[in-house]
Amino acid sequence: MHMGERIKHQRLTHRLTQQALAKAIGVKRVTIATYERDQVRPSLAVMRRMAAVFGCTIEALLDEETMTEASGS
């Protein structure tokens, strides 16, 4: 699952609209849409805020490719 899919899954699981998530983390709604379509990757600061809203770790939002790059494998 790609990062955008993971973000969207978490957002829907928490019954948040794109607008509600955007307001909670301090970005515009269109920015959430670009994250969910994998057009733009969120910054680390935004990832931290999203993880806090979702009650998960940043790693839970990362895709497998990013996890592989981070681990150096």
PQR file of N, CA, C, O and H, with PARSE charges and radii, in Angstrom:
ATOM      1  N   MET A   1       0.847  -1.177   0.000 -0.4000 1.5000
ATOM      2  CA  MET A   1       0.000   0.000   0.000 -0.0000 2.0000
ATOM      3  C   MET A   1       0.891   1.239   0.000  0.5500 1.7000
ATOM      4  O   MET A   1       1.847   1.331   0.771 -0.5500 1.4000
ATOM      5  N   HIS A   2       0.565   2.185  -0.873 -0.4000 1.5000
ATOM      6  CA  HIS A   2       1.332   3.424  -0.964 -0.0000 2.0000
ATOM      7  C   HIS A   2       0.968   4.368   0.179  0.5500 1.7000
ATOM      8  O   HIS A   2      -0.063   4.212   0.833 -0.5500 1.4000
ATOM      9  H   HIS A   2      -0.211   2.109  -1.499  0.4000 1.0000
ATOM     10  N   MET A   3       1.836   5.348   0.400 -0.4000 1.5000
ATOM     11  CA  MET A   3       1.631   6.286   1.494 -0.0000 2.0000
ATOM     12  C   MET A   3       0.281   6.994   1.386  0.5500 1.7000
ATOM     13  O   MET A   3      -0.427   7.123   2.385 -0.5500 1.4000
ATOM     14  H   MET A   3       2.673   5.475  -0.131  0.4000 1.0000
ATOM     15  N   GLY A   4      -0.080   7.446   0.204 -0.4000 1.5000
ATOM     16  CA  GLY A   4      -1.354   8.130   0.021 -0.0000 2.0000
ATOM     17  C   GLY A   4      -2.531   7.262   0.407  0.5500 1.7000
ATOM     18  O   GLY A   4      -3.488   7.737   1.017 -0.5500 1.4000
ATOM     19  H   GLY A   4       0.496   7.341  -0.608  0.4000 1.0000
ATOM     20  N   GLU A   5      -2.461   5.985   0.052 -0.4000 1.5000
ATOM     21  CA  GLU A   5      -3.519   5.046   0.417 -0.0000 2.0000
ATOM     22  C   GLU A   5      -3.582   4.866   1.932  0.5500 1.7000
ATOM     23  O   GLU A   5      -4.667   4.765   2.504 -0.5500 1.4000
ATOM     24  H   GLU A   5      -1.683   5.598  -0.444  0.4000 1.0000
ATOM     25  N   ARG A   6      -2.435   4.826   2.569 -0.4000 1.5000
ATOM     26  CA  ARG A   6      -2.395   4.670   4.026 -0.0000 2.0000
ATOM     27  C   ARG A   6      -2.988   5.898   4.731  0.5500 1.7000
ATOM     28  O   ARG A   6      -3.722   5.776   5.712 -0.5500 1.4000
ATOM     29  H   ARG A   6      -1.553   4.907   2.104  0.4000 1.0000
ATOM     30  N   ILE A   7      -2.653   7.074   4.210 -0.4000 1.5000
ATOM     31  CA  ILE A   7      -3.200   8.303   4.790 -0.0000 2.0000
ATOM     32  C   ILE A   7      -4.715   8.319   4.631  0.5500 1.7000
ATOM     33  O   ILE A   7      -5.443   8.607   5.581 -0.5500 1.4000
ATOM     34  H   ILE A   7      -2.057   7.173   3.413  0.4000 1.0000
ATOM     35  N   LYS A   8      -5.187   8.006   3.421 -0.4000 1.5000
ATOM     36  CA  LYS A   8      -6.631   7.997   3.176 -0.0000 2.0000
ATOM     37  C   LYS A   8      -7.326   6.959   4.047  0.5500 1.7000
ATOM     38  O   LYS A   8      -8.394   7.221   4.600 -0.5500 1.4000
ATOM     39  H   LYS A   8      -4.596   7.772   2.650  0.4000 1.0000
ATOM     40  N   HIS A   9      -6.719   5.780   4.169 -0.4000 1.5000
ATOM     41  CA  HIS A   9      -7.304   4.722   5.004 -0.0000 2.0000
ATOM     42  C   HIS A   9      -7.449   5.198   6.448  0.5500 1.7000
ATOM     43  O   HIS A   9      -8.503   5.024   7.060 -0.5500 1.4000
ATOM     44  H   HIS A   9      -5.851   5.567   3.720  0.4000 1.0000
ATOM     45  N   GLN A  10      -6.400   5.793   6.987 -0.4000 1.5000
ATOM     46  CA  GLN A  10      -6.451   6.305   8.361 -0.0000 2.0000
ATOM     47  C   GLN A  10      -7.507   7.400   8.494  0.5500 1.7000
ATOM     48  O   GLN A  10      -8.252   7.435   9.473 -0.5500 1.4000
ATOM     49  H   GLN A  10      -5.543   5.934   6.490  0.4000 1.0000
ATOM     50  N   ARG A  11      -7.568   8.289   7.507 -0.4000 1.5000
ATOM     51  CA  ARG A  11      -8.541   9.377   7.559 -0.0000 2.0000
ATOM     52  C   ARG A  11      -9.966   8.832   7.573  0.5500 1.7000
ATOM     53  O   ARG A  11     -10.796   9.270   8.369 -0.5500 1.4000
ATOM     54  H   ARG A  11      -6.963   8.260   6.711  0.4000 1.0000
ATOM     55  N   LEU A  12     -10.247   7.875   6.689 -0.4000 1.5000
ATOM     56  CA  LEU A  12     -11.587   7.297   6.627 -0.0000 2.0000
ATOM     57  C   LEU A  12     -11.904   6.470   7.867  0.5500 1.7000
ATOM     58  O   LEU A  12     -13.037   6.484   8.348 -0.5500 1.4000
ATOM     59  H   LEU A  12      -9.572   7.519   6.042  0.4000 1.0000
ATOM     60  N   THR A  13     -10.913   5.751   8.388 -0.4000 1.5000
ATOM     61  CA  THR A  13     -11.100   4.968   9.611 -0.0000 2.0000
ATOM     62  C   THR A  13     -11.493   5.875  10.768  0.5500 1.7000
ATOM     63  O   THR A  13     -12.292   5.493  11.622 -0.5500 1.4000
ATOM     64  H   THR A  13      -9.993   5.739   7.998  0.4000 1.0000
ATOM     65  N   HIS A  14     -10.934   7.064  10.791 -0.4000 1.5000
ATOM     66  CA  HIS A  14     -11.234   8.026  11.854 -0.0000 2.0000
ATOM     67  C   HIS A  14     -12.403   8.934  11.490  0.5500 1.7000
ATOM     68  O   HIS A  14     -12.691   9.906  12.187 -0.5500 1.4000
ATOM     69  H   HIS A  14     -10.284   7.375  10.097  0.4000 1.0000
ATOM     70  N   ARG A  15     -13.066   8.605  10.400 -0.4000 1.5000
ATOM     71  CA  ARG A  15     -14.262   9.332   9.941 -0.0000 2.0000
ATOM     72  C   ARG A  15     -14.029  10.830   9.824  0.5500 1.7000
ATOM     73  O   ARG A  15     -14.833  11.644  10.278 -0.5500 1.4000
ATOM     74  H   ARG A  15     -12.832   7.815   9.833  0.4000 1.0000
ATOM     75  N   LEU A  16     -12.911  11.168   9.205 -0.4000 1.5000
ATOM     76  CA  LEU A  16     -12.569  12.561   8.972 -0.0000 2.0000
ATOM     77  C   LEU A  16     -12.708  12.887   7.491  0.5500 1.7000
ATOM     78  O   LEU A  16     -12.361  12.074   6.635 -0.5500 1.4000
ATOM     79  H   LEU A  16     -12.257  10.506   8.837  0.4000 1.0000
ATOM     80  N   THR A  17     -13.212  14.068   7.195 -0.4000 1.5000
ATOM     81  CA  THR A  17     -13.190  14.553   5.820 -0.0000 2.0000
ATOM     82  C   THR A  17     -11.789  15.080   5.541  0.5500 1.7000
ATOM     83  O   THR A  17     -10.995  15.282   6.460 -0.5500 1.4000
ATOM     84  H   THR A  17     -13.494  14.729   7.890  0.4000 1.0000
ATOM     85  N   GLN A  18     -11.496  15.299   4.271 -0.4000 1.5000
ATOM     86  CA  GLN A  18     -10.213  15.916   3.947 -0.0000 2.0000
ATOM     87  C   GLN A  18     -10.118  17.288   4.608  0.5500 1.7000
ATOM     88  O   GLN A  18      -9.057  17.675   5.099 -0.5500 1.4000
ATOM     89  H   GLN A  18     -12.141  15.135   3.524  0.4000 1.0000
ATOM     90  N   GLN A  19     -11.214  18.009   4.618 -0.4000 1.5000
ATOM     91  CA  GLN A  19     -11.232  19.352   5.221 -0.0000 2.0000
ATOM     92  C   GLN A  19     -10.949  19.286   6.724  0.5500 1.7000
ATOM     93  O   GLN A  19     -10.188  20.097   7.251 -0.5500 1.4000
ATOM     94  H   GLN A  19     -12.076  17.695   4.219  0.4000 1.0000
ATOM     95  N   ALA A  20     -11.561  18.322   7.407 -0.4000 1.5000
ATOM     96  CA  ALA A  20     -11.360  18.197   8.856 -0.0000 2.0000
ATOM     97  C   ALA A  20      -9.916  17.830   9.178  0.5500 1.7000
ATOM     98  O   ALA A  20      -9.329  18.372  10.115 -0.5500 1.4000
ATOM     99  H   ALA A  20     -12.179  17.663   6.979  0.4000 1.0000
ATOM    100  N   LEU A  21      -9.344  16.909   8.403 -0.4000 1.5000
ATOM    101  CA  LEU A  21      -7.946  16.536   8.626 -0.0000 2.0000
ATOM    102  C   LEU A  21      -7.037  17.721   8.344  0.5500 1.7000
ATOM    103  O   LEU A  21      -6.108  17.995   9.104 -0.5500 1.4000
ATOM    104  H   LEU A  21      -9.821  16.469   7.642  0.4000 1.0000
ATOM    105  N   ALA A  22      -7.303  18.415   7.261 -0.4000 1.5000
ATOM    106  CA  ALA A  22      -6.490  19.584   6.908 -0.0000 2.0000
ATOM    107  C   ALA A  22      -6.495  20.613   8.038  0.5500 1.7000
ATOM    108  O   ALA A  22      -5.446  21.143   8.406 -0.5500 1.4000
ATOM    109  H   ALA A  22      -8.058  18.192   6.644  0.4000 1.0000
ATOM    110  N   LYS A  23      -7.655  20.886   8.574 -0.4000 1.5000
ATOM    111  CA  LYS A  23      -7.769  21.861   9.671 -0.0000 2.0000
ATOM    112  C   LYS A  23      -7.008  21.378  10.904  0.5500 1.7000
ATOM    113  O   LYS A  23      -6.344  22.165  11.579 -0.5500 1.4000
ATOM    114  H   LYS A  23      -8.506  20.455   8.275  0.4000 1.0000
ATOM    115  N   ALA A  24      -7.107  20.083  11.194 -0.4000 1.5000
ATOM    116  CA  ALA A  24      -6.453  19.522  12.382 -0.0000 2.0000
ATOM    117  C   ALA A  24      -4.934  19.592  12.311  0.5500 1.7000
ATOM    118  O   ALA A  24      -4.266  19.705  13.339 -0.5500 1.4000
ATOM    119  H   ALA A  24      -7.646  19.444  10.645  0.4000 1.0000
ATOM    120  N   ILE A  25      -4.381  19.523  11.089 -0.4000 1.5000
ATOM    121  CA  ILE A  25      -2.915  19.509  10.971 -0.0000 2.0000
ATOM    122  C   ILE A  25      -2.339  20.794  10.389  0.5500 1.7000
ATOM    123  O   ILE A  25      -1.125  20.919  10.225 -0.5500 1.4000
ATOM    124  H   ILE A  25      -4.923  19.432  10.254  0.4000 1.0000
ATOM    125  N   GLY A  26      -3.224  21.759  10.074 -0.4000 1.5000
ATOM    126  CA  GLY A  26      -2.750  23.070   9.641 -0.0000 2.0000
ATOM    127  C   GLY A  26      -2.327  23.178   8.191  0.5500 1.7000
ATOM    128  O   GLY A  26      -1.389  23.908   7.870 -0.5500 1.4000
ATOM    129  H   GLY A  26      -4.210  21.658  10.207  0.4000 1.0000
ATOM    130  N   VAL A  27      -3.014  22.450   7.300 -0.4000 1.5000
ATOM    131  CA  VAL A  27      -2.758  22.573   5.867 -0.0000 2.0000
ATOM    132  C   VAL A  27      -4.086  22.808   5.157  0.5500 1.7000
ATOM    133  O   VAL A  27      -5.142  22.787   5.791 -0.5500 1.4000
ATOM    134  H   VAL A  27      -3.776  21.857   7.560  0.4000 1.0000
ATOM    135  N   LYS A  28      -4.040  23.031   3.843 -0.4000 1.5000
ATOM    136  CA  LYS A  28      -5.259  23.210   3.062 -0.0000 2.0000
ATOM    137  C   LYS A  28      -5.824  21.853   2.644  0.5500 1.7000
ATOM    138  O   LYS A  28      -5.099  20.861   2.571 -0.5500 1.4000
ATOM    139  H   LYS A  28      -3.183  23.048   3.328  0.4000 1.0000
ATOM    140  N   ARG A  29      -7.136  21.826   2.370 -0.4000 1.5000
ATOM    141  CA  ARG A  29      -7.787  20.584   1.954 -0.0000 2.0000
ATOM    142  C   ARG A  29      -7.152  20.022   0.684  0.5500 1.7000
ATOM    143  O   ARG A  29      -6.967  18.811   0.568 -0.5500 1.4000
ATOM    144  H   ARG A  29      -7.725  22.631   2.429  0.4000 1.0000
ATOM    145  N   VAL A  30      -6.823  20.879  -0.251 -0.4000 1.5000
ATOM    146  CA  VAL A  30      -6.219  20.426  -1.503 -0.0000 2.0000
ATOM    147  C   VAL A  30      -4.877  19.732  -1.242  0.5500 1.7000
ATOM    148  O   VAL A  30      -4.482  18.842  -1.995 -0.5500 1.4000
ATOM    149  H   VAL A  30      -6.974  21.863  -0.157  0.4000 1.0000
ATOM    150  N   THR A  31      -4.189  20.133  -0.193 -0.4000 1.5000
ATOM    151  CA  THR A  31      -2.920  19.496   0.174 -0.0000 2.0000
ATOM    152  C   THR A  31      -3.165  18.052   0.593  0.5500 1.7000
ATOM    153  O   THR A  31      -2.399  17.164   0.219 -0.5500 1.4000
ATOM    154  H   THR A  31      -4.510  20.856   0.419  0.4000 1.0000
ATOM    155  N   ILE A  32      -4.212  17.807   1.358 -0.4000 1.5000
ATOM    156  CA  ILE A  32      -4.562  16.435   1.749 -0.0000 2.0000
ATOM    157  C   ILE A  32      -4.843  15.606   0.502  0.5500 1.7000
ATOM    158  O   ILE A  32      -4.406  14.459   0.404 -0.5500 1.4000
ATOM    159  H   ILE A  32      -4.834  18.528   1.662  0.4000 1.0000
ATOM    160  N   ALA A  33      -5.566  16.179  -0.443 -0.4000 1.5000
ATOM    161  CA  ALA A  33      -5.876  15.464  -1.686 -0.0000 2.0000
ATOM    162  C   ALA A  33      -4.599  15.090  -2.435  0.5500 1.7000
ATOM    163  O   ALA A  33      -4.505  13.988  -2.976 -0.5500 1.4000
ATOM    164  H   ALA A  33      -5.921  17.110  -0.364  0.4000 1.0000
ATOM    165  N   THR A  34      -3.620  15.986  -2.473 -0.4000 1.5000
ATOM    166  CA  THR A  34      -2.374  15.668  -3.173 -0.0000 2.0000
ATOM    167  C   THR A  34      -1.588  14.587  -2.445  0.5500 1.7000
ATOM    168  O   THR A  34      -0.924  13.769  -3.082 -0.5500 1.4000
ATOM    169  H   THR A  34      -3.697  16.881  -2.033  0.4000 1.0000
ATOM    170  N   TYR A  35      -1.657  14.574  -1.111 -0.4000 1.5000
ATOM    171  CA  TYR A  35      -1.010  13.497  -0.353 -0.0000 2.0000
ATOM    172  C   TYR A  35      -1.665  12.157  -0.679  0.5500 1.7000
ATOM    173  O   TYR A  35      -0.980  11.163  -0.919 -0.5500 1.4000
ATOM    174  H   TYR A  35      -2.197  15.238  -0.594  0.4000 1.0000
ATOM    175  N   GLU A  36      -2.988  12.142  -0.684 -0.4000 1.5000
ATOM    176  CA  GLU A  36      -3.720  10.894  -0.903 -0.0000 2.0000
ATOM    177  C   GLU A  36      -3.543  10.356  -2.321  0.5500 1.7000
ATOM    178  O   GLU A  36      -3.656   9.151  -2.544 -0.5500 1.4000
ATOM    179  H   GLU A  36      -3.544  12.949  -0.488  0.4000 1.0000
ATOM    180  N   ARG A  37      -3.268  11.234  -3.276 -0.4000 1.5000
ATOM    181  CA  ARG A  37      -3.019  10.796  -4.655 -0.0000 2.0000
ATOM    182  C   ARG A  37      -1.535  10.533  -4.911  0.5500 1.7000
ATOM    183  O   ARG A  37      -1.137  10.265  -6.044 -0.5500 1.4000
ATOM    184  H   ARG A  37      -3.176  12.213  -3.095  0.4000 1.0000
ATOM    185  N   ASP A  38      -0.724  10.609  -3.866 -0.4000 1.5000
ATOM    186  CA  ASP A  38       0.726  10.401  -3.976 -0.0000 2.0000
ATOM    187  C   ASP A  38       1.389  11.368  -4.948  0.5500 1.7000
ATOM    188  O   ASP A  38       2.385  11.027  -5.586 -0.5500 1.4000
ATOM    189  H   ASP A  38      -1.047  10.827  -2.945  0.4000 1.0000
ATOM    190  N   GLN A  39       0.835  12.575  -5.060 -0.4000 1.5000
ATOM    191  CA  GLN A  39       1.442  13.594  -5.914 -0.0000 2.0000
ATOM    192  C   GLN A  39       2.507  14.366  -5.158  0.5500 1.7000
ATOM    193  O   GLN A  39       3.468  14.863  -5.745 -0.5500 1.4000
ATOM    194  H   GLN A  39       0.026  12.852  -4.542  0.4000 1.0000
ATOM    195  N   VAL A  40       2.323  14.461  -3.849 -0.4000 1.5000
ATOM    196  CA  VAL A  40       3.254  15.178  -2.969 -0.0000 2.0000
ATOM    197  C   VAL A  40       3.392  14.367  -1.693  0.5500 1.7000
ATOM    198  O   VAL A  40       2.415  13.802  -1.203 -0.5500 1.4000
ATOM    199  H   VAL A  40       1.542  14.058  -3.372  0.4000 1.0000
ATOM    200  N   ARG A  41       4.600  14.310  -1.156 -0.4000 1.5000
ATOM    201  CA  ARG A  41       4.817  13.635   0.126 -0.0000 2.0000
ATOM    202  C   ARG A  41       4.807  14.685   1.231  0.5500 1.7000
ATOM    203  O   ARG A  41       5.409  15.749   1.090 -0.5500 1.4000
ATOM    204  H   ARG A  41       5.394  14.769  -1.555  0.4000 1.0000
ATOM    205  N   PRO A  42       4.127  14.385   2.323 -0.5600 1.5000
ATOM    206  CA  PRO A  42       4.104  15.342   3.431  0.2800 2.0000
ATOM    207  C   PRO A  42       5.482  15.467   4.089  0.5500 1.7000
ATOM    208  O   PRO A  42       6.274  14.525   4.090 -0.5500 1.4000
ATOM    209  N   SER A  43       5.743  16.633   4.639 -0.4000 1.5000
ATOM    210  CA  SER A  43       6.989  16.846   5.375 -0.0000 2.0000
ATOM    211  C   SER A  43       6.954  16.020   6.661  0.5500 1.7000
ATOM    212  O   SER A  43       5.903  15.517   7.057 -0.5500 1.4000
ATOM    213  H   SER A  43       5.100  17.399   4.638  0.4000 1.0000
ATOM    214  N   LEU A  44       8.094  15.890   7.296 -0.4000 1.5000
ATOM    215  CA  LEU A  44       8.170  15.154   8.552 -0.0000 2.0000
ATOM    216  C   LEU A  44       7.289  15.816   9.615  0.5500 1.7000
ATOM    217  O   LEU A  44       6.631  15.125  10.391 -0.5500 1.4000
ATOM    218  H   LEU A  44       8.947  16.299   6.974  0.4000 1.0000
ATOM    219  N   ALA A  45       7.275  17.135   9.651 -0.4000 1.5000
ATOM    220  CA  ALA A  45       6.445  17.848  10.628 -0.0000 2.0000
ATOM    221  C   ALA A  45       4.964  17.542  10.408  0.5500 1.7000
ATOM    222  O   ALA A  45       4.224  17.326  11.367 -0.5500 1.4000
ATOM    223  H   ALA A  45       7.810  17.696   9.020  0.4000 1.0000
ATOM    224  N   VAL A  46       4.537  17.524   9.159 -0.4000 1.5000
ATOM    225  CA  VAL A  46       3.140  17.209   8.847 -0.0000 2.0000
ATOM    226  C   VAL A  46       2.846  15.751   9.181  0.5500 1.7000
ATOM    227  O   VAL A  46       1.775  15.433   9.696 -0.5500 1.4000
ATOM    228  H   VAL A  46       5.138  17.700   8.379  0.4000 1.0000
ATOM    229  N   MET A  47       3.786  14.875   8.892 -0.4000 1.5000
ATOM    230  CA  MET A  47       3.609  13.452   9.223 -0.0000 2.0000
ATOM    231  C   MET A  47       3.419  13.281  10.732  0.5500 1.7000
ATOM    232  O   MET A  47       2.585  12.488  11.170 -0.5500 1.4000
ATOM    233  H   MET A  47       4.657  15.133   8.473  0.4000 1.0000
ATOM    234  N   ARG A  48       4.183  14.014  11.513 -0.4000 1.5000
ATOM    235  CA  ARG A  48       4.049  13.940  12.978 -0.0000 2.0000
ATOM    236  C   ARG A  48       2.658  14.375  13.421  0.5500 1.7000
ATOM    237  O   ARG A  48       2.038  13.742  14.276 -0.5500 1.4000
ATOM    238  H   ARG A  48       4.860  14.658  11.157  0.4000 1.0000
ATOM    239  N   ARG A  49       2.174  15.470  12.827 -0.4000 1.5000
ATOM    240  CA  ARG A  49       0.840  15.962  13.192 -0.0000 2.0000
ATOM    241  C   ARG A  49      -0.241  14.969  12.772  0.5500 1.7000
ATOM    242  O   ARG A  49      -1.191  14.733  13.518 -0.5500 1.4000
ATOM    243  H   ARG A  49       2.678  15.984  12.132  0.4000 1.0000
ATOM    244  N   MET A  50      -0.097  14.382  11.572 -0.4000 1.5000
ATOM    245  CA  MET A  50      -1.074  13.376  11.127 -0.0000 2.0000
ATOM    246  C   MET A  50      -1.069  12.169  12.055  0.5500 1.7000
ATOM    247  O   MET A  50      -2.129  11.687  12.455 -0.5500 1.4000
ATOM    248  H   MET A  50       0.675  14.573  10.966  0.4000 1.0000
ATOM    249  N   ALA A  51       0.103  11.687  12.393 -0.4000 1.5000
ATOM    250  CA  ALA A  51       0.208  10.529  13.283 -0.0000 2.0000
ATOM    251  C   ALA A  51      -0.447  10.828  14.629  0.5500 1.7000
ATOM    252  O   ALA A  51      -1.096   9.959  15.210 -0.5500 1.4000
ATOM    253  H   ALA A  51       0.963  12.079  12.068  0.4000 1.0000
ATOM    254  N   ALA A  52      -0.281  12.043  15.122 -0.4000 1.5000
ATOM    255  CA  ALA A  52      -0.910  12.422  16.398 -0.0000 2.0000
ATOM    256  C   ALA A  52      -2.428  12.414  16.275  0.5500 1.7000
ATOM    257  O   ALA A  52      -3.117  11.929  17.173 -0.5500 1.4000
ATOM    258  H   ALA A  52       0.247  12.750  14.650  0.4000 1.0000
ATOM    259  N   VAL A  53      -2.957  12.942  15.178 -0.4000 1.5000
ATOM    260  CA  VAL A  53      -4.405  12.951  14.960 -0.0000 2.0000
ATOM    261  C   VAL A  53      -4.938  11.526  14.863  0.5500 1.7000
ATOM    262  O   VAL A  53      -5.987  11.209  15.423 -0.5500 1.4000
ATOM    263  H   VAL A  53      -2.397  13.336  14.449  0.4000 1.0000
ATOM    264  N   PHE A  54      -4.206  10.668  14.147 -0.4000 1.5000
ATOM    265  CA  PHE A  54      -4.652   9.287  13.930 -0.0000 2.0000
ATOM    266  C   PHE A  54      -4.335   8.368  15.109  0.5500 1.7000
ATOM    267  O   PHE A  54      -4.861   7.258  15.194 -0.5500 1.4000
ATOM    268  H   PHE A  54      -3.353  10.925  13.692  0.4000 1.0000
ATOM    269  N   GLY A  55      -3.481   8.829  16.010 -0.4000 1.5000
ATOM    270  CA  GLY A  55      -3.097   7.976  17.135 -0.0000 2.0000
ATOM    271  C   GLY A  55      -2.257   6.791  16.699  0.5500 1.7000
ATOM    272  O   GLY A  55      -2.399   5.688  17.225 -0.5500 1.4000
ATOM    273  H   GLY A  55      -3.054   9.730  15.941  0.4000 1.0000
ATOM    274  N   CYS A  56      -1.368   7.030  15.720 -0.4000 1.5000
ATOM    275  CA  CYS A  56      -0.505   5.962  15.220 -0.0000 2.0000
ATOM    276  C   CYS A  56       0.922   6.484  15.129  0.5500 1.7000
ATOM    277  O   CYS A  56       1.189   7.644  15.442 -0.5500 1.4000
ATOM    278  H   CYS A  56      -1.252   7.927  15.293  0.4000 1.0000
ATOM    279  N   THR A  57       1.818   5.638  14.707 -0.4000 1.5000
ATOM    280  CA  THR A  57       3.201   6.049  14.490 -0.0000 2.0000
ATOM    281  C   THR A  57       3.356   6.597  13.077  0.5500 1.7000
ATOM    282  O   THR A  57       2.528   6.335  12.205 -0.5500 1.4000
ATOM    283  H   THR A  57       1.601   4.695  14.453  0.4000 1.0000
ATOM    284  N   ILE A  58       4.404   7.347  12.861 -0.4000 1.5000
ATOM    285  CA  ILE A  58       4.720   7.819  11.508 -0.0000 2.0000
ATOM    286  C   ILE A  58       4.943   6.622  10.599  0.5500 1.7000
ATOM    287  O   ILE A  58       4.536   6.635   9.437 -0.5500 1.4000
ATOM    288  H   ILE A  58       5.078   7.560  13.569  0.4000 1.0000
ATOM    289  N   GLU A  59       5.585   5.593  11.121 -0.4000 1.5000
ATOM    290  CA  GLU A  59       5.871   4.408  10.320 -0.0000 2.0000
ATOM    291  C   GLU A  59       4.608   3.773   9.759  0.5500 1.7000
ATOM    292  O   GLU A  59       4.637   3.192   8.674 -0.5500 1.4000
ATOM    293  H   GLU A  59       5.915   5.582  12.065  0.4000 1.0000
ATOM    294  N   ALA A  60       3.506   3.878  10.480 -0.4000 1.5000
ATOM    295  CA  ALA A  60       2.239   3.309  10.013 -0.0000 2.0000
ATOM    296  C   ALA A  60       1.733   4.025   8.767  0.5500 1.7000
ATOM    297  O   ALA A  60       0.905   3.482   8.035 -0.5500 1.4000
ATOM    298  H   ALA A  60       3.482   4.351  11.361  0.4000 1.0000
ATOM    299  N   LEU A  61       2.220   5.232   8.520 -0.4000 1.5000
ATOM    300  CA  LEU A  61       1.793   5.995   7.353 -0.0000 2.0000
ATOM    301  C   LEU A  61       2.730   5.835   6.161  0.5500 1.7000
ATOM    302  O   LEU A  61       2.354   6.136   5.028 -0.5500 1.4000
ATOM    303  H   LEU A  61       2.892   5.673   9.114  0.4000 1.0000
ATOM    304  N   LEU A  62       3.931   5.367   6.412 -0.4000 1.5000
ATOM    305  CA  LEU A  62       4.922   5.241   5.343 -0.0000 2.0000
ATOM    306  C   LEU A  62       4.639   4.037   4.459  0.5500 1.7000
ATOM    307  O   LEU A  62       4.112   3.027   4.925 -0.5500 1.4000
ATOM    308  H   LEU A  62       4.236   5.123   7.332  0.4000 1.0000
ATOM    309  N   ASP A  63       4.992   4.147   3.170 -0.4000 1.5000
ATOM    310  CA  ASP A  63       4.845   3.005   2.286 -0.0000 2.0000
ATOM    311  C   ASP A  63       6.065   2.097   2.420  0.5500 1.7000
ATOM    312  O   ASP A  63       7.067   2.470   3.030 -0.5500 1.4000
ATOM    313  H   ASP A  63       5.420   4.968   2.792  0.4000 1.0000
ATOM    314  N   GLU A  64       5.964   0.902   1.843 -0.4000 1.5000
ATOM    315  CA  GLU A  64       7.047  -0.074   1.988 -0.0000 2.0000
ATOM    316  C   GLU A  64       8.348   0.416   1.375  0.5500 1.7000
ATOM    317  O   GLU A  64       9.419   0.124   1.908 -0.5500 1.4000
ATOM    318  H   GLU A  64       5.150   0.600   1.348  0.4000 1.0000
ATOM    319  N   GLU A  65       8.286   1.159   0.263 -0.4000 1.5000
ATOM    320  CA  GLU A  65       9.490   1.669  -0.381 -0.0000 2.0000
ATOM    321  C   GLU A  65      10.227   2.635   0.538  0.5500 1.7000
ATOM    322  O   GLU A  65      11.451   2.579   0.654 -0.5500 1.4000
ATOM    323  H   GLU A  65       7.416   1.396  -0.170  0.4000 1.0000
ATOM    324  N   THR A  66       9.482   3.517   1.186 -0.4000 1.5000
ATOM    325  CA  THR A  66      10.091   4.488   2.106 -0.0000 2.0000
ATOM    326  C   THR A  66      10.692   3.772   3.310  0.5500 1.7000
ATOM    327  O   THR A  66      11.765   4.140   3.788 -0.5500 1.4000
ATOM    328  H   THR A  66       8.488   3.563   1.092  0.4000 1.0000
ATOM    329  N   MET A  67       9.988   2.741   3.800 -0.4000 1.5000
ATOM    330  CA  MET A  67      10.502   1.975   4.939 -0.0000 2.0000
ATOM    331  C   MET A  67      11.820   1.292   4.572  0.5500 1.7000
ATOM    332  O   MET A  67      12.741   1.249   5.388 -0.5500 1.4000
ATOM    333  H   MET A  67       9.117   2.442   3.412  0.4000 1.0000
ATOM    334  N   THR A  68      11.918   0.761   3.358 -0.4000 1.5000
ATOM    335  CA  THR A  68      13.137   0.098   2.899 -0.0000 2.0000
ATOM    336  C   THR A  68      14.278   1.092   2.816  0.5500 1.7000
ATOM    337  O   THR A  68      15.396   0.800   3.239 -0.5500 1.4000
ATOM    338  H   THR A  68      11.170   0.796   2.695  0.4000 1.0000
ATOM    339  N   GLU A  69      13.994   2.284   2.265 -0.4000 1.5000
ATOM    340  CA  GLU A  69      15.024   3.330   2.166 -0.0000 2.0000
ATOM    341  C   GLU A  69      15.492   3.756   3.553  0.5500 1.7000
ATOM    342  O   GLU A  69      16.686   3.972   3.762 -0.5500 1.4000
ATOM    343  H   GLU A  69      13.085   2.522   1.922  0.4000 1.0000
ATOM    344  N   ALA A  70      14.585   3.876   4.482 -0.4000 1.5000
ATOM    345  CA  ALA A  70      14.933   4.318   5.836 -0.0000 2.0000
ATOM    346  C   ALA A  70      15.780   3.301   6.571  0.5500 1.7000
ATOM    347  O   ALA A  70      16.655   3.663   7.357 -0.5500 1.4000
ATOM    348  H   ALA A  70      13.616   3.701   4.312  0.4000 1.0000
ATOM    349  N   SER A  71      15.516   2.013   6.313 -0.4000 1.5000
ATOM    350  CA  SER A  71      16.274   0.980   7.023 -0.0000 2.0000
ATOM    351  C   SER A  71      17.617   0.691   6.366  0.5500 1.7000
ATOM    352  O   SER A  71      18.473   0.025   6.948 -0.5500 1.4000
ATOM    353  H   SER A  71      14.804   1.719   5.675  0.4000 1.0000
ATOM    354  N   GLY A  72      17.796   1.200   5.139 -0.4000 1.5000
ATOM    355  CA  GLY A  72      19.050   0.978   4.443 -0.0000 2.0000
ATOM    356  C   GLY A  72      19.170  -0.381   3.817  0.5500 1.7000
ATOM    357  O   GLY A  72      20.267  -0.776   3.423 -0.5500 1.4000
ATOM    358  H   GLY A  72      17.101   1.741   4.665  0.4000 1.0000
ATOM    359  N   SER A  73      18.079  -1.118   3.709 -0.4000 1.5000
ATOM    360  CA  SER A  73      18.109  -2.459   3.100 -0.0000 2.0000
ATOM    361  C   SER A  73      17.977  -2.405   1.621  0.5500 1.7000
ATOM    362  O   SER A  73      17.984  -3.445   0.962 -0.5500 1.4000
ATOM    363  H   SER A  73      17.188  -0.797   4.029  0.4000 1.0000
TER
END
